């Protein structure tokens, strides 16, 4: 499959249009470290990435990926739920990315939840600087996925236009449980 047809690659392609060296960004779900690495490379040595995960396994893998790519020094790994984002970050952020679901290769019974995602997303929206962007890659096929994806969809779709622009990207002729992407971009005030 063409790599740009993968949902995670599409999220990176879109975010790359906005991210700049020196930005402060958040990976709300570290997972296996690929989003954190992408963000760290995008913001460069003058930027900062905060990467959250509740699973030690995910943070260990992310640390290994970052060390192998000489990017660990610009990342703060946080062993906590993304719902506590405001305990660690108080200044405006330029980007917030999520991969909702379970850790690939990990325990599939440990998943993101509607409650923690709702809290995190609402707090993240408040932290987002004008011109900032949010990307949610939503994986389905796990317990609670319908409630979580509907809630994320409702929150983003409910953001006021024209200040916010909200888009979705999904494969229409694929399996019913194919992952999809939601993106919300906040316009800069003039």
C-alpha positions in Angstrom: 0.0 0.0 0.0 1.2 3.5 -0.8 2.5 5.0 2.5 0.5 8.1 2.0 -2.7 6.1 2.1 -1.9 5.0 5.6 -3.8 7.1 8.1 -0.7 7.8 10.3 1.3 8.9 7.3 -1.6 11.2 6.2 -1.6 12.8 9.7 2.1 13.4 9.4 1.7 14.9 5.9 -0.9 17.3 7.1 0.9 18.3 10.3 4.2 18.8 8.5 2.5 21.8 6.8 2.1 23.5 10.2 5.0 22.4 12.4 8.1 24.6 12.6 11.4 24.5 14.5 10.9 25.8 18.1 7.3 24.7 18.4 5.9 23.2 21.6 3.9 20.1 20.8 2.2 17.1 22.4 1.9 13.5 21.6 -1.1 12.4 23.8 -0.5 8.7 23.2 3.2 7.8 22.8 2.5 4.2 21.6 5.5 2.8 19.8 7.1 6.2 19.4 6.6 7.0 15.7 4.4 10.1 16.3 6.8 11.4 19.0 9.8 10.9 16.7 8.0 12.7 13.8 7.2 15.6 16.2 10.7 15.7 17.6 12.2 15.9 14.1 9.7 18.5 13.0 10.3 20.9 15.9 14.0 20.5 15.9 16.5 21.1 18.7 14.9 24.4 19.7 11.4 22.8 20.0 9.9 20.6 22.7 7.7 17.5 22.6 5.7 16.2 25.6 4.8 12.6 25.1 2.2 10.9 27.3 1.4 7.2 27.9 0.0 5.2 30.7 2.0 2.1 29.7 5.6 1.7 30.7 6.1 -0.6 27.7 5.1 2.3 25.4 7.4 4.8 27.0 10.3 2.3 26.9 9.8 1.7 23.2 9.4 5.4 22.5 12.6 6.2 24.4 14.5 3.5 22.3 13.2 5.0 19.1 14.2 8.6 20.1 17.6 7.5 21.3 18.3 5.6 18.0 17.4 8.8 16.1 19.3 11.3 18.4 16.0 13.1 19.4 15.6 12.1 23.0 16.9 15.4 24.4 14.0 17.4 22.9 11.3 15.1 24.3 9.8 14.9 27.8 8.3 11.4 28.3 5.4 11.4 30.8 4.1 8.3 32.5 0.6 9.5 33.0 -2.8 9.8 31.3 -3.2 12.4 28.7 -6.2 13.7 30.7 -3.6 15.3 33.0 -2.0 17.4 30.3 -2.6 20.6 32.3 -0.5 19.2 35.2 2.5 19.3 32.9 1.9 22.0 30.4 0.6 25.5 31.0 2.0 27.4 28.0 0.4 27.5 24.5 1.0 24.5 22.3 1.1 24.4 18.5 0.1 20.8 17.9 -1.6 17.9 19.7 -1.7 14.4 18.2 -3.6 11.3 19.3 -3.7 7.7 18.2 -6.8 6.4 19.9 -7.2 2.7 20.6 -4.6 0.2 22.0 -0.8 -0.1 21.8 0.1 -2.1 18.7 1.8 -5.3 19.8 0.7 -4.6 23.4 -2.2 -5.7 25.6 -5.3 -5.0 23.6 -7.4 -4.8 26.8 -5.6 -1.6 27.7 -7.1 1.2 25.6 -7.7 4.8 25.5 -11.2 5.6 26.9 -13.9 8.0 26.1 -13.7 9.7 29.5 -9.9 10.3 29.4 -9.9 11.4 25.8 -12.7 13.8 26.4 -10.9 15.4 29.3 -7.6 15.6 27.4 -9.1 16.9 24.2 -11.1 19.7 26.0 -7.9 20.7 28.0 -5.8 20.5 24.8 -8.2 22.7 22.9 -7.7 25.3 25.6 -3.9 25.0 25.4 -3.8 25.3 21.6 -2.3 28.5 20.3 -3.9 30.4 17.4 -2.8 28.7 14.2 -2.5 25.4 16.1 -3.6 22.0 15.0 -5.0 18.8 16.4 -4.9 15.4 14.7 -6.7 12.3 16.0 -6.1 8.9 14.4 -9.0 6.8 15.5 -8.7 3.0 15.6 -11.8 1.0 15.9 -12.4 -2.6 16.8 -11.8 -2.4 20.6 -14.1 -2.1 23.6 -15.4 1.4 23.9 -14.3 2.5 20.5 -17.7 3.6 19.3 -18.3 5.9 22.3 -14.8 7.3 22.2 -14.8 8.0 18.5 -18.3 9.6 18.6 -17.3 11.8 21.5 -14.1 13.0 19.7 -16.1 13.6 16.6 -18.8 15.6 18.5 -16.2 17.7 20.3 -14.3 18.6 17.1 -17.3 19.0 14.9 -18.8 21.3 17.5 -15.9 23.8 17.4 -17.1 27.2 16.0 -16.6 28.1 12.4 -14.9 30.1 10.9 -12.4 30.2 13.8 -12.0 26.4 13.5 -11.8 24.2 10.5 -12.4 20.5 11.0 -11.8 17.8 8.5 -12.0 14.0 8.3 -10.1 11.5 6.2 -11.2 7.9 5.9 -11.1 5.1 3.4 -14.6 4.7 2.1 -14.3 1.3 0.4 -12.3 -0.4 3.1 -13.2 -2.6 6.1 -15.8 -1.1 8.4 -13.2 -1.0 11.2 -10.6 0.8 9.3 -8.9 3.7 11.2 -9.7 7.3 10.2 -8.3 10.7 10.8 -9.9 13.8 12.3 -8.1 17.2 12.1 -9.0 20.5 13.7 -7.2 23.6 12.8 -7.6 26.9 14.7 -7.3 30.0 12.5 -5.0 32.8 13.6 -6.9 35.9 14.8 -6.3 38.9 12.6 
